[in-house]
């Protein structure tokens, strides 16, 4: 049965009106961007640039200040866009947050995503997490632009996946003292590139100084003294972090996450006024005291 011309024209006008309204709604919807930070790349590249080393134990990173600086930079670059959130990808043994990672996770507009950390302190599974998030957000039109701070060639598939759903991916990098620290295939694939220099990172990276405590001529504490100090620090740690942090830490026994172990060492040396570097038996006693107190509270 054929429709008369008047009825057909009315339907066309109705369809056109619906399309016009849809386009008007789309035009009113603000663009959205997200920042994706590969923390492994960040620590290695920024540490080498500012502190001259990639060893995380040798320098401190003001993550809160740096994240705020990255958000401000994105606000300038994507002037007509709003921030969805910052995604922070890092590795941790058994995916248990370190104290530092937990403090980052507590920051507003920040989502911490953890891959595994193997025996050689190498991240595993981080690239796949980035790809999963980038692809999912692009597919659901949650973002129009993605700022990716990273350099690994394995991220190429993540970039391609997001671009396949219409998102634009902008690669952010860290100045390399020599050569380059981002894979060429990754540079070729992204929509734009931007490199942050030494002056940008200087305020947020500081090299740790060696502890001033000397063992020569100083009275060596007993293992029981060191064990007691470990228990003292554990009580303070538990009071500050709470039982939830304790539940997350316990599965890693007898090992401590690197940042927790480093903080424990530094605080113990301050209380003892004695360096525990190179003193394996005292370090074990310190950790034993720390663990014994925590396990007694569980």
Secondary structure, 3 states (H helix, E strand, C coil): CCCCHHHHHHHHHHHHHHHHHHHHHHHHCCEEEEEEEEHHHHHHHHHHHHHCCCCHHHEEECHHHHHHHHHHHHHHHCCCEEEEEEEEEEEEHHHCCCHHHHHHHCCCCEEEEEEEECCCCCEECHHHHHHHHHHHHHHCCCCCEEEEECCCHHHHHHHHHHHHCCCEEEEEEECCCCCCCCCHHHHHHCCEEEEECHHHHHCCEEECCCCCCCCCCCCCCCHHHHHHHHHHHHHHHHHHHCHHHHHHHHCCCCCCCHHHHHHHHHHHHHHHCCCCCCCHHHHHHHHHHHHHHHHHHC
